[in-house]
Amino acid sequence: MRLLTRCASTIGVLALIAHPLTAQTSQRFSIQASGLGAQAFGDSPVLDNVKFGYGFEAQVRYTPSAFSIGVGFQWTTHKQTLFDNNPAIDPTQLQINSGSRTKLYGGFIEPRYVIAAGSNTMAPYVSARVSILKQSTSADGNVITVNPPVPFDVKADATGFNINGGGGLLFRLTDRVNLDVGATFGWTDYGNLKVTVTDGTGGTVTGESETQSGTNLVLRLGLAVGIGG
């Protein structure tokens, strides 16, 4: 019996040596869905007043080796306080409602390199993230210098470029399923914010607000599922 136990142990060790496990899925292609947290930082009114937001990402990843590359789409929604303490807004004339929101959405490419850590179930990785995101802001309020007050809507849009670096941890749950915990931080730059204001009488005013470059943080918690053979 003891001999059989030793043989079984030896066979198990040899199997691990012959087929080393990593924390990545065994399939070359995988799909991943993740919850996101995102924050923009900057001195301009556009970046400084976009608060921490939540959303999701979906990506497809090709993994030929320890190096892999993912392509996907991300979306987050943020509370927007662009009009708080803004010298251009006279509170005796304009009343801004509290439901102002900003959406950040667009595509990204994320190369990744998994570092061998001597574990079958967990591995750290380093990654980069390049994304092109659209910022879409909406707000509404009333002109209170007239009676009855005249409602108005504000729409503002800008397109930004982001390049981040970071990393995370992969936890192997099964041969096909990974838990991914990661974060990236980097540089962000948005073009001019195009603003359209429409009042309750049908009048429309358009303009642009200059933005500045800043930084951004993306946090991720998701599941990757291997597909194919």
GROMACS elastic network, one bead per residue, 0.5 to 0.9 nm:
[ bonds ]
;  ai    aj funct       b0    kb
    1     4     6  0.51196   500
    1     5     6  0.63004   500
    1     6     6  0.87404   500
    2     5     6  0.50660   500
    2     6     6  0.62792   500
    2     7     6  0.86402   500
    3     6     6  0.51639   500
    3     7     6  0.61807   500
    3     8     6  0.86348   500
    4     7     6  0.50279   500
    4     8     6  0.61165   500
    4     9     6  0.85998   500
    5     8     6  0.51374   500
    5     9     6  0.62113   500
    5    10     6  0.86265   500
    6     9     6  0.50802   500
    6    10     6  0.61123   500
    6    11     6  0.85861   500
    7    10     6  0.50649   500
    7    11     6  0.61195   500
    7    12     6  0.85469   500
    8    11     6  0.51323   500
    8    12     6  0.61654   500
    8    13     6  0.87459   500
    9    12     6  0.50732   500
    9    13     6  0.63108   500
    9    14     6  0.87018   500
   10    13     6  0.52014   500
   10    14     6  0.62062   500
   10    15     6  0.85695   500
   11    14     6  0.51303   500
   11    15     6  0.60790   500
   11    16     6  0.87082   500
   12    15     6  0.51098   500
   12    16     6  0.63995   500
   12    17     6  0.87844   500
   13    16     6  0.51967   500
   13    17     6  0.63167   500
   13    18     6  0.86656   500
   14    17     6  0.50293   500
   14    18     6  0.60417   500
   14    19     6  0.84892   500
   15    18     6  0.51104   500
   15    19     6  0.59836   500
   15    20     6  0.79956   500
   16    19     6  0.51505   500
   16    20     6  0.51732   500
   16    21     6  0.72121   500
   17    20     6  0.55456   500
   17    21     6  0.89376   500
   20   120     6  0.77898   500
   21    24     6  0.82955   500
   21    26     6  0.86225   500
   21   119     6  0.78617   500
   21   120     6  0.51086   500
   21   121     6  0.79349   500
   22    25     6  0.77497   500
   22    26     6  0.83343   500
   22   116     6  0.76493   500
   22   117     6  0.88118   500
   22   118     6  0.84012   500
   22   119     6  0.69852   500
   22   120     6  0.51796   500
   22   121     6  0.67648   500
   22   122     6  0.74650   500
   22   123     6  0.72549   500
   22   172     6  0.78555   500
   23    26     6  0.88900   500
   23   114     6  0.85783   500
   23   116     6  0.89723   500
   23   119     6  0.75855   500
   23   120     6  0.59785   500
   23   121     6  0.51145   500
   23   122     6  0.50911   500
   23   123     6  0.54809   500
   23   124     6  0.87394   500
   23   169     6  0.89725   500
   23   170     6  0.59067   500
   23   171     6  0.58414   500
   23   173     6  0.84996   500
   23   175     6  0.88532   500
   23   178     6  0.72698   500
   24    27     6  0.84477   500
   24    63     6  0.84683   500
   24    66     6  0.83630   500
   24   114     6  0.81825   500
   24   121     6  0.86911   500
   24   122     6  0.85947   500
   24   123     6  0.80337   500
   24   170     6  0.70436   500
   24   171     6  0.80270   500
   24   172     6  0.66031   500
   24   175     6  0.82309   500
   24   176     6  0.84143   500
   24   177     6  0.83569   500
   24   178     6  0.67717   500
   25    28     6  0.76995   500
   25    29     6  0.86069   500
   25    30     6  0.77109   500
   25    63     6  0.85680   500
   25   172     6  0.73637   500
   25   174     6  0.78991   500
   25   175     6  0.56592   500
   25   176     6  0.50762   500
   25   177     6  0.63035   500
   25   178     6  0.66075   500
   25   224     6  0.80162   500
   25   225     6  0.73409   500
   25   226     6  0.57291   500
   26    29     6  0.88666   500
   26    63     6  0.89341   500
   26   175     6  0.59460   500
   26   176     6  0.64413   500
   26   226     6  0.70005   500
   26   229     6  0.84411   500
   27    30     6  0.68991   500
   27    62     6  0.87949   500
   27    63     6  0.75056   500
   27    64     6  0.87256   500
   27   175     6  0.84261   500
   27   176     6  0.71794   500
   27   225     6  0.88565   500
   27   226     6  0.52143   500
   27   227     6  0.62029   500
   27   228     6  0.64873   500
   27   229     6  0.61481   500
   28    61     6  0.79745   500
   28    62     6  0.55742   500
   28    64     6  0.56930   500
   28    65     6  0.83162   500
   28    68     6  0.89124   500
   28   226     6  0.73196   500
   28   227     6  0.77269   500
   28   228     6  0.78250   500
   28   229     6  0.81723   500
   29    60     6  0.72332   500
   29    61     6  0.56572   500
   29    63     6  0.61792   500
   29    64     6  0.85163   500
   29   225     6  0.85938   500
   29   226     6  0.58700   500
   29   227     6  0.56745   500
   29   228     6  0.69792   500
   30    59     6  0.84200   500
   30    60     6  0.58387   500
   30    61     6  0.52316   500
   30    62     6  0.67351   500
   30    63     6  0.79965   500
   30   176     6  0.84531   500
   30   224     6  0.62757   500
   30   225     6  0.52855   500
   30   227     6  0.53269   500
   30   228     6  0.83771   500
   31    58     6  0.74995   500
   31    59     6  0.58285   500
   31    61     6  0.62567   500
   31   223     6  0.84262   500
   31   224     6  0.55798   500
   31   225     6  0.54389   500
   31   226     6  0.65473   500
   31   227     6  0.73316   500
   32    57     6  0.80892   500
   32    58     6  0.56652   500
   32    59     6  0.52883   500
   32    60     6  0.63953   500
   32    61     6  0.77775   500
   32   222     6  0.68162   500
   32   223     6  0.55730   500
   32   225     6  0.62309   500
   32   226     6  0.87528   500
   33    56     6  0.73438   500
   33    57     6  0.58965   500
   33    59     6  0.67332   500
   33   221     6  0.86454   500
   33   222     6  0.55644   500
   33   223     6  0.57675   500
   33   224     6  0.66974   500
   33   225     6  0.88804   500
   34    55     6  0.86279   500
   34    56     6  0.55617   500
   34    57     6  0.53111   500
   34    58     6  0.65207   500
   34    59     6  0.87815   500
   34   180     6  0.82539   500
   34   220     6  0.62511   500
   34   221     6  0.53608   500
   34   223     6  0.63296   500
   34   224     6  0.84923   500
   35    54     6  0.75430   500
   35    55     6  0.59385   500
   35    57     6  0.65058   500
   35   219     6  0.82860   500
   35   220     6  0.58318   500
   35   221     6  0.54278   500
   35   222     6  0.60575   500
   36    53     6  0.82577   500
   36    54     6  0.56252   500
   36    55     6  0.50356   500
   36    57     6  0.67153   500
   36    74     6  0.82082   500
   36    75     6  0.82086   500
   36    76     6  0.72516   500
   36   218     6  0.68532   500
   36   219     6  0.55602   500
   36   221     6  0.67652   500
   36   222     6  0.85559   500
   37    52     6  0.71309   500
   37    53     6  0.57142   500
   37    55     6  0.64790   500
   37    56     6  0.81098   500
   37    76     6  0.74701   500
   37   217     6  0.80830   500
   37   218     6  0.58124   500
   37   220     6  0.65974   500
   37   221     6  0.89931   500
   38    51     6  0.87552   500
   38    52     6  0.58273   500
   38    53     6  0.53618   500
   38    54     6  0.63715   500
   38    55     6  0.81377   500
   38    76     6  0.70931   500
   38    77     6  0.88615   500
   38    78     6  0.86356   500
   38   216     6  0.72989   500
   38   217     6  0.55531   500
   38   219     6  0.62759   500
   38   220     6  0.88982   500
   39    50     6  0.75167   500
   39    51     6  0.65326   500
   39    53     6  0.64383   500
   39    78     6  0.86277   500
   39   215     6  0.85378   500
   39   216     6  0.55857   500
   39   217     6  0.52134   500
   39   218     6  0.67620   500
   39   219     6  0.89790   500
   40    47     6  0.58698   500
   40    48     6  0.72433   500
   40    49     6  0.87527   500
   40    50     6  0.66214   500
   40    51     6  0.74700   500
   40    52     6  0.74967   500
   40   188     6  0.80441   500
   40   214     6  0.73234   500
   40   215     6  0.59384   500
   40   217     6  0.65429   500
   41    44     6  0.89187   500
   41    47     6  0.57964   500
   41    48     6  0.58047   500
   41    49     6  0.87134   500
   41    50     6  0.82215   500
   41   188     6  0.87225   500
   41   213     6  0.89700   500
   41   214     6  0.56151   500
   41   215     6  0.50624   500
   41   216     6  0.58125   500
   41   217     6  0.82785   500
   42    45     6  0.80690   500
   42    46     6  0.81685   500
   42    47     6  0.51415   500
   42    48     6  0.51220   500
   42    49     6  0.88109   500
   42   212     6  0.74314   500
   42   213     6  0.68795   500
   42   215     6  0.64622   500
   42   216     6  0.86831   500
   43    46     6  0.82992   500
   43    47     6  0.67888   500
   43    48     6  0.55887   500
   43   212     6  0.75087   500
   43   213     6  0.85246   500
   43   214     6  0.74384   500
   44    47     6  0.55870   500
   44    48     6  0.57873   500
   44    49     6  0.83115   500
   44   210     6  0.84183   500
   44   211     6  0.59899   500
   44   212     6  0.58238   500
   44   213     6  0.81905   500
   44   214     6  0.84072   500
   45    48     6  0.52260   500
   45    49     6  0.58547   500
   45    50     6  0.85551   500
   45    81     6  0.89515   500
   45    82     6  0.62514   500
   45    83     6  0.88359   500
   45    86     6  0.84340   500
   45   211     6  0.76594   500
   45   212     6  0.89830   500
   46    49     6  0.59430   500
   46    50     6  0.68451   500
   46    80     6  0.89544   500
   46    82     6  0.65203   500
   46   193     6  0.79520   500
   46   209     6  0.85069   500
   46   210     6  0.85847   500
   46   211     6  0.63714   500
   46   212     6  0.82667   500
   47    50     6  0.55769   500
   47    51     6  0.86535   500
   47    82     6  0.88219   500
   47   190     6  0.89381   500
   47   211     6  0.78149   500
   47   212     6  0.79836   500
   47   213     6  0.84753   500
   47   214     6  0.73493   500
   47   215     6  0.88856   500
   48    51     6  0.78037   500
   48    81     6  0.88205   500
   48    82     6  0.82054   500
   49    79     6  0.83522   500
   49    80     6  0.59258   500
   49    81     6  0.50859   500
   49    82     6  0.52392   500
   49    83     6  0.85136   500
   49    84     6  0.83237   500
   50    53     6  0.82745   500
   50    78     6  0.62749   500
   50    79     6  0.62926   500
   50    80     6  0.50063   500
   50    81     6  0.66467   500
   50    82     6  0.73878   500
   50   101     6  0.86034   500
   50   102     6  0.71041   500
   51    78     6  0.56283   500
   51    79     6  0.54626   500
   51    80     6  0.63402   500
   51    81     6  0.77856   500
   51   102     6  0.88961   500
   52    77     6  0.85609   500
   52    78     6  0.60733   500
   52    79     6  0.74929   500
   53    76     6  0.59496   500
   53    77     6  0.52853   500
   53    79     6  0.71294   500
   53   102     6  0.89548   500
   53   103     6  0.87964   500
   54    75     6  0.82055   500
   54    76     6  0.50733   500
   54    77     6  0.57757   500
   54    78     6  0.69892   500
   55    74     6  0.76237   500
   55    75     6  0.54623   500
   55    77     6  0.62777   500
   56    73     6  0.85022   500
   56    74     6  0.58515   500
   56    75     6  0.55865   500
   56    76     6  0.64977   500
   56   220     6  0.85105   500
   57    72     6  0.70267   500
   57    73     6  0.55585   500
   57    75     6  0.63602   500
   57    76     6  0.86695   500
   57   220     6  0.85828   500
   57   222     6  0.87595   500
   58    71     6  0.84985   500
   58    72     6  0.54647   500
   58    73     6  0.55358   500
   58    74     6  0.66152   500
   59    70     6  0.61769   500
   59    71     6  0.53723   500
   59    73     6  0.64395   500
   59    74     6  0.86318   500
   59   108     6  0.87856   500
   59   109     6  0.89982   500
   59   224     6  0.89745   500
   60    69     6  0.84822   500
   60    70     6  0.54905   500
   60    71     6  0.55714   500
   60    72     6  0.62516   500
   61    68     6  0.68104   500
   61    69     6  0.55647   500
   61    71     6  0.64932   500
   61    72     6  0.85890   500
   61   110     6  0.88031   500
   61   224     6  0.89009   500
   62    67     6  0.88543   500
   62    68     6  0.55388   500
   62    69     6  0.55177   500
   62    70     6  0.63648   500
   62    71     6  0.89100   500
   63    66     6  0.71804   500
   63    67     6  0.64227   500
   63    69     6  0.67668   500
   63    70     6  0.86809   500
   64    67     6  0.68039   500
   64    68     6  0.64612   500
   65    68     6  0.67110   500
   65   113     6  0.87431   500
   65   114     6  0.87909   500
   66   112     6  0.81290   500
   66   113     6  0.55980   500
   66   114     6  0.51306   500
   66   115     6  0.73567   500
   66   116     6  0.83984   500
   67   111     6  0.74277   500
   67   112     6  0.57331   500
   67   114     6  0.64830   500
   68   110     6  0.84899   500
   68   111     6  0.58530   500
   68   112     6  0.52751   500
   68   113     6  0.64109   500
   68   114     6  0.82968   500
   69   109     6  0.72841   500
   69   110     6  0.56886   500
   69   112     6  0.60019   500
   69   113     6  0.87388   500
   70   108     6  0.82309   500
   70   109     6  0.57771   500
   70   111     6  0.61607   500
   70   112     6  0.79937   500
   71   107     6  0.75471   500
   71   108     6  0.58890   500
   71   110     6  0.63428   500
   71   111     6  0.87228   500
   72   106     6  0.85563   500
   72   107     6  0.56845   500
   72   108     6  0.54880   500
   72   109     6  0.66201   500
   72   110     6  0.83013   500
   73   105     6  0.73995   500
   73   106     6  0.56346   500
   73   108     6  0.61658   500
   73   109     6  0.89570   500
   73   131     6  0.89851   500
   74   104     6  0.79803   500
   74   105     6  0.54731   500
   74   106     6  0.56993   500
   74   107     6  0.63049   500
   74   108     6  0.75043   500
   74   133     6  0.84798   500
   75   103     6  0.71249   500
   75   104     6  0.56980   500
   75   106     6  0.68125   500
   75   133     6  0.88412   500
   76   102     6  0.84177   500
   76   103     6  0.57608   500
   76   104     6  0.53365   500
   76   105     6  0.64557   500
   77   101     6  0.69312   500
   77   102     6  0.57531   500
   77   104     6  0.63929   500
   77   105     6  0.86701   500
   78   100     6  0.88282   500
   78   101     6  0.57008   500
   78   102     6  0.50600   500
   78   103     6  0.62203   500
   78   104     6  0.80301   500
   79    99     6  0.78034   500
   79   100     6  0.63296   500
   79   102     6  0.61966   500
   79   103     6  0.88700   500
   80    83     6  0.81240   500
   80    98     6  0.89335   500
   80    99     6  0.82496   500
   80   100     6  0.53376   500
   80   102     6  0.57131   500
   80   137     6  0.75390   500
   80   138     6  0.85609   500
   80   139     6  0.85254   500
   81    84     6  0.52912   500
   81    85     6  0.87164   500
   81    98     6  0.84886   500
   81   100     6  0.70309   500
   81   101     6  0.82780   500
   82    85     6  0.82547   500
   82    86     6  0.72340   500
   82   100     6  0.84804   500
   83    86     6  0.52804   500
   83    87     6  0.87131   500
   83    88     6  0.83978   500
   83    89     6  0.68128   500
   83    96     6  0.73790   500
   84    87     6  0.88551   500
   84    89     6  0.83321   500
   84    96     6  0.88047   500
   85    88     6  0.87718   500
   85    89     6  0.78326   500
   86    89     6  0.55191   500
   86    90     6  0.82652   500
   87    90     6  0.70406   500
   89    92     6  0.87975   500
   89    93     6  0.80126   500
   89    94     6  0.67285   500
   89    95     6  0.87783   500
   90    93     6  0.54510   500
   90    94     6  0.59364   500
   90    95     6  0.84602   500
   91    94     6  0.51384   500
   91    95     6  0.60685   500
   91    96     6  0.83332   500
   91   144     6  0.89511   500
   92    95     6  0.77369   500
   92   144     6  0.73349   500
   92   145     6  0.75205   500
   93   142     6  0.84548   500
   93   143     6  0.58135   500
   93   144     6  0.53152   500
   93   145     6  0.53020   500
   93   146     6  0.87875   500
   94   141     6  0.71470   500
   94   142     6  0.58684   500
   94   144     6  0.58129   500
   94   145     6  0.77146   500
   95   140     6  0.86257   500
   95   141     6  0.53216   500
   95   142     6  0.51582   500
   95   143     6  0.63943   500
   95   144     6  0.67231   500
   96    99     6  0.86734   500
   96   100     6  0.84138   500
   96   139     6  0.74755   500
   96   140     6  0.61073   500
   96   142     6  0.66915   500
   96   143     6  0.89441   500
   97   100     6  0.69781   500
   97   139     6  0.71716   500
   97   140     6  0.58432   500
   97   141     6  0.50546   500
   97   142     6  0.80813   500
   98   139     6  0.82264   500
   98   140     6  0.84920   500
   98   141     6  0.87226   500
   99   138     6  0.86457   500
   99   139     6  0.67686   500
   99   140     6  0.78168   500
  100   137     6  0.73920   500
  100   138     6  0.57907   500
  100   140     6  0.71701   500
  101   136     6  0.83359   500
  101   137     6  0.57917   500
  101   138     6  0.57388   500
  101   139     6  0.68254   500
  102   135     6  0.66620   500
  102   136     6  0.55101   500
  102   138     6  0.65666   500
  102   139     6  0.89668   500
  103   134     6  0.77866   500
  103   135     6  0.57085   500
  103   136     6  0.51731   500
  103   137     6  0.64305   500
  103   138     6  0.88332   500
  104   133     6  0.60820   500
  104   134     6  0.55435   500
  104   136     6  0.65884   500
  104   137     6  0.89150   500
  105   132     6  0.82087   500
  105   133     6  0.51209   500
  105   134     6  0.54337   500
  105   135     6  0.69261   500
  105   136     6  0.85002   500
  106   131     6  0.70673   500
  106   132     6  0.57443   500
  106   134     6  0.61329   500
  107   130     6  0.85746   500
  107   131     6  0.56606   500
  107   132     6  0.58230   500
  107   133     6  0.67291   500
  108   129     6  0.67159   500
  108   130     6  0.54755   500
  108   132     6  0.65309   500
  108   133     6  0.84152   500
  109   128     6  0.82298   500
  109   129     6  0.58429   500
  109   130     6  0.53920   500
  109   131     6  0.64558   500
  110   127     6  0.67290   500
  110   128     6  0.55880   500
  110   130     6  0.65317   500
  110   131     6  0.86168   500
  111   126     6  0.86689   500
  111   127     6  0.57097   500
  111   128     6  0.56778   500
  111   129     6  0.69428   500
  112   125     6  0.66638   500
  112   126     6  0.57983   500
  112   128     6  0.66799   500
  112   129     6  0.89356   500
  112   167     6  0.80478   500
  113   124     6  0.87551   500
  113   125     6  0.54781   500
  113   126     6  0.54795   500
  113   127     6  0.63645   500
  113   167     6  0.89067   500
  114   117     6  0.89609   500
  114   123     6  0.66793   500
  114   124     6  0.60459   500
  114   126     6  0.66299   500
  114   127     6  0.87124   500
  114   169     6  0.88806   500
  114   170     6  0.86121   500
  115   123     6  0.63413   500
  115   124     6  0.56425   500
  115   125     6  0.55020   500
  115   126     6  0.77519   500
  116   119     6  0.76747   500
  116   123     6  0.64371   500
  116   124     6  0.76464   500
  116   125     6  0.87927   500
  117   120     6  0.86399   500
  117   122     6  0.75986   500
  117   123     6  0.57251   500
  117   124     6  0.72237   500
  118   122     6  0.85528   500
  118   123     6  0.81093   500
  119   122     6  0.56302   500
  119   123     6  0.67694   500
  120   123     6  0.80539   500
  120   171     6  0.89854   500
  120   172     6  0.75793   500
  121   170     6  0.80113   500
  121   171     6  0.55508   500
  121   173     6  0.72834   500
  121   174     6  0.89146   500
  122   169     6  0.69174   500
  122   170     6  0.55515   500
  122   172     6  0.61338   500
  123   168     6  0.85865   500
  123   169     6  0.57160   500
  123   170     6  0.53050   500
  123   171     6  0.67882   500
  123   172     6  0.85339   500
  124   167     6  0.73853   500
  124   168     6  0.57141   500
  124   170     6  0.62236   500
  124   171     6  0.89380   500
  125   166     6  0.85848   500
  125   167     6  0.53033   500
  125   168     6  0.54488   500
  125   169     6  0.60917   500
  125   170     6  0.75151   500
  125   182     6  0.87434   500
  126   165     6  0.78127   500
  126   166     6  0.58352   500
  126   168     6  0.66434   500
  126   169     6  0.89273   500
  127   164     6  0.84406   500
  127   165     6  0.58781   500
  127   166     6  0.53257   500
  127   167     6  0.50199   500
  127   168     6  0.80511   500
  127   183     6  0.89916   500
  127   184     6  0.77897   500
  128   163     6  0.74524   500
  128   164     6  0.55667   500
  128   166     6  0.62135   500
  128   167     6  0.77939   500
  128   184     6  0.74183   500
  129   162     6  0.78059   500
  129   163     6  0.57367   500
  129   165     6  0.61775   500
  129   166     6  0.81947   500
  129   184     6  0.73200   500
  129   185     6  0.88746   500
  129   186     6  0.87383   500
  130   161     6  0.76764   500
  130   162     6  0.56836   500
  130   164     6  0.63371   500
  130   165     6  0.88541   500
  131   160     6  0.82887   500
  131   161     6  0.60232   500
  131   162     6  0.51713   500
  131   163     6  0.65688   500
  131   164     6  0.85823   500
  132   159     6  0.72035   500
  132   160     6  0.57263   500
  132   162     6  0.63081   500
  132   163     6  0.89948   500
  133   158     6  0.85490   500
  133   159     6  0.58175   500
  133   160     6  0.52270   500
  133   161     6  0.64550   500
  133   162     6  0.77168   500
  133   190     6  0.87030   500
  134   157     6  0.70759   500
  134   158     6  0.58103   500
  134   160     6  0.61443   500
  134   161     6  0.89311   500
  134   190     6  0.86261   500
  135   156     6  0.79522   500
  135   157     6  0.54687   500
  135   158     6  0.51443   500
  135   159     6  0.60546   500
  135   160     6  0.74495   500
  135   190     6  0.84498   500
  135   193     6  0.85676   500
  136   155     6  0.74250   500
  136   156     6  0.58342   500
  136   158     6  0.67838   500
  136   159     6  0.87829   500
  137   154     6  0.78993   500
  137   155     6  0.57868   500
  137   157     6  0.62917   500
  137   158     6  0.89254   500
  138   153     6  0.74693   500
  138   154     6  0.56245   500
  138   156     6  0.64964   500
  138   157     6  0.89485   500
  139   152     6  0.86883   500
  139   153     6  0.59459   500
  139   154     6  0.50586   500
  139   155     6  0.67454   500
  139   156     6  0.88422   500
  140   151     6  0.74113   500
  140   152     6  0.56914   500
  140   154     6  0.58364   500
  140   155     6  0.87832   500
  141   150     6  0.85050   500
  141   151     6  0.57242   500
  141   152     6  0.55453   500
  141   153     6  0.66322   500
  141   154     6  0.84842   500
  142   149     6  0.58718   500
  142   150     6  0.53544   500
  142   152     6  0.57526   500
  142   153     6  0.86194   500
  142   199     6  0.85674   500
  142   200     6  0.89568   500
  143   146     6  0.67374   500
  143   149     6  0.53999   500
  143   150     6  0.50761   500
  143   151     6  0.62531   500
  143   152     6  0.73474   500
  143   199     6  0.87070   500
  144   147     6  0.71134   500
  144   148     6  0.77204   500
  144   150     6  0.69489   500
  144   151     6  0.87829   500
  145   148     6  0.86989   500
  145   149     6  0.68951   500
  145   150     6  0.86377   500
  146   149     6  0.52160   500
  146   150     6  0.69889   500
  147   150     6  0.77774   500
  150   199     6  0.68777   500
  150   200     6  0.57003   500
  150   201     6  0.77760   500
  151   198     6  0.86684   500
  151   199     6  0.58268   500
  151   200     6  0.50799   500
  151   201     6  0.85359   500
  152   197     6  0.68724   500
  152   198     6  0.54597   500
  152   200     6  0.56350   500
  152   201     6  0.87796   500
  153   196     6  0.81418   500
  153   197     6  0.56964   500
  153   198     6  0.52707   500
  153   199     6  0.63501   500
  153   200     6  0.83166   500
  154   195     6  0.70197   500
  154   196     6  0.57666   500
  154   198     6  0.66011   500
  154   199     6  0.88516   500
  155   194     6  0.81113   500
  155   195     6  0.57257   500
  155   196     6  0.51764   500
  155   197     6  0.65164   500
  155   198     6  0.85310   500
  156   193     6  0.61391   500
  156   194     6  0.53058   500
  156   196     6  0.62774   500
  156   197     6  0.87122   500
  156   208     6  0.87722   500
  157   192     6  0.83369   500
  157   193     6  0.54135   500
  157   194     6  0.52795   500
  157   195     6  0.67585   500
  157   196     6  0.89980   500
  158   190     6  0.62997   500
  158   191     6  0.57648   500
  158   192     6  0.60557   500
  158   194     6  0.63705   500
  159   189     6  0.84687   500
  159   190     6  0.54790   500
  159   191     6  0.57254   500
  159   192     6  0.80094   500
  159   193     6  0.81020   500
  160   188     6  0.68009   500
  160   189     6  0.52859   500
  160   191     6  0.61501   500
  161   187     6  0.82842   500
  161   188     6  0.57181   500
  161   189     6  0.54080   500
  161   190     6  0.64037   500
  161   191     6  0.87669   500
  162   186     6  0.70788   500
  162   187     6  0.56722   500
  162   189     6  0.65763   500
  162   190     6  0.87340   500
  162   215     6  0.82948   500
  162   216     6  0.78462   500
  163   185     6  0.82111   500
  163   186     6  0.56711   500
  163   187     6  0.55259   500
  163   188     6  0.66999   500
  164   184     6  0.56691   500
  164   185     6  0.50349   500
  164   187     6  0.63478   500
  164   188     6  0.85126   500
  164   215     6  0.89521   500
  164   216     6  0.80041   500
  164   217     6  0.82429   500
  164   218     6  0.87810   500
  165   183     6  0.83678   500
  165   184     6  0.51371   500
  165   185     6  0.56594   500
  165   186     6  0.61550   500
  166   182     6  0.76518   500
  166   183     6  0.57728   500
  166   185     6  0.62564   500
  166   186     6  0.85534   500
  167   181     6  0.86117   500
  167   182     6  0.55868   500
  167   183     6  0.58198   500
  167   184     6  0.64237   500
  168   180     6  0.72612   500
  168   181     6  0.54694   500
  168   183     6  0.62265   500
  168   184     6  0.86309   500
  168   220     6  0.89508   500
  169   179     6  0.81734   500
  169   180     6  0.60228   500
  169   181     6  0.53500   500
  169   182     6  0.63215   500
  170   178     6  0.63064   500
  170   179     6  0.57112   500
  170   181     6  0.65804   500
  170   182     6  0.84982   500
  171   177     6  0.86917   500
  171   178     6  0.54870   500
  171   180     6  0.65318   500
  171   181     6  0.83649   500
  172   175     6  0.72339   500
  172   176     6  0.82380   500
  172   177     6  0.63806   500
  172   179     6  0.64468   500
  172   180     6  0.89249   500
  173   176     6  0.77775   500
  173   177     6  0.54683   500
  173   178     6  0.54552   500
  173   179     6  0.68572   500
  174   177     6  0.50308   500
  174   178     6  0.70121   500
  175   178     6  0.82015   500
  175   226     6  0.80100   500
  176   224     6  0.78749   500
  176   225     6  0.53671   500
  176   227     6  0.75349   500
  177   223     6  0.68152   500
  177   224     6  0.55896   500
  177   226     6  0.64259   500
  178   222     6  0.82959   500
  178   223     6  0.56414   500
  178   224     6  0.50744   500
  178   225     6  0.66207   500
  178   226     6  0.85298   500
  179   221     6  0.75036   500
  179   222     6  0.59092   500
  179   224     6  0.65273   500
  180   220     6  0.74854   500
  180   221     6  0.56983   500
  180   222     6  0.51477   500
  180   223     6  0.59818   500
  180   224     6  0.71900   500
  181   219     6  0.80196   500
  181   220     6  0.57511   500
  181   222     6  0.67253   500
  181   223     6  0.89940   500
  182   218     6  0.83897   500
  182   219     6  0.60591   500
  182   220     6  0.51309   500
  182   221     6  0.66702   500
  182   222     6  0.88569   500
  183   217     6  0.73692   500
  183   218     6  0.55653   500
  183   220     6  0.60124   500
  183   221     6  0.89666   500
  184   216     6  0.83408   500
  184   217     6  0.59363   500
  184   218     6  0.53446   500
  184   219     6  0.67575   500
  184   220     6  0.87776   500
  185   215     6  0.73118   500
  185   216     6  0.57404   500
  185   218     6  0.64672   500
  185   219     6  0.89012   500
  186   214     6  0.85787   500
  186   215     6  0.54419   500
  186   216     6  0.55837   500
  186   217     6  0.68041   500
  187   213     6  0.74221   500
  187   214     6  0.59825   500
  187   216     6  0.62779   500
  188   212     6  0.88848   500
  188   213     6  0.56562   500
  188   214     6  0.51954   500
  188   215     6  0.50525   500
  188   216     6  0.62571   500
  189   211     6  0.80030   500
  189   212     6  0.64684   500
  189   214     6  0.62461   500
  189   215     6  0.80200   500
  190   193     6  0.79302   500
  190   210     6  0.89535   500
  190   211     6  0.63049   500
  190   212     6  0.68099   500
  190   213     6  0.65883   500
  190   214     6  0.87663   500
  191   194     6  0.89653   500
  191   210     6  0.73015   500
  191   211     6  0.63271   500
  191   212     6  0.79702   500
  191   213     6  0.89710   500
  192   208     6  0.61065   500
  192   209     6  0.56031   500
  192   211     6  0.55628   500
  192   212     6  0.86396   500
  193   207     6  0.83973   500
  193   208     6  0.54172   500
  193   210     6  0.62589   500
  193   211     6  0.68049   500
  194   206     6  0.74223   500
  194   207     6  0.59709   500
  194   209     6  0.65066   500
  194   210     6  0.88846   500
  195   205     6  0.82164   500
  195   206     6  0.55662   500
  195   207     6  0.52142   500
  195   208     6  0.56688   500
  195   209     6  0.72928   500
  196   204     6  0.68960   500
  196   205     6  0.57650   500
  196   207     6  0.66031   500
  196   208     6  0.86971   500
  197   203     6  0.81981   500
  197   204     6  0.55639   500
  197   205     6  0.51377   500
  197   206     6  0.62867   500
  197   207     6  0.87230   500
  198   201     6  0.81610   500
  198   202     6  0.63360   500
  198   203     6  0.56382   500
  198   205     6  0.65300   500
  198   206     6  0.87690   500
  199   202     6  0.56025   500
  199   203     6  0.54893   500
  199   204     6  0.66077   500
  199   205     6  0.87850   500
  200   203     6  0.73519   500
  226   229     6  0.86121   500
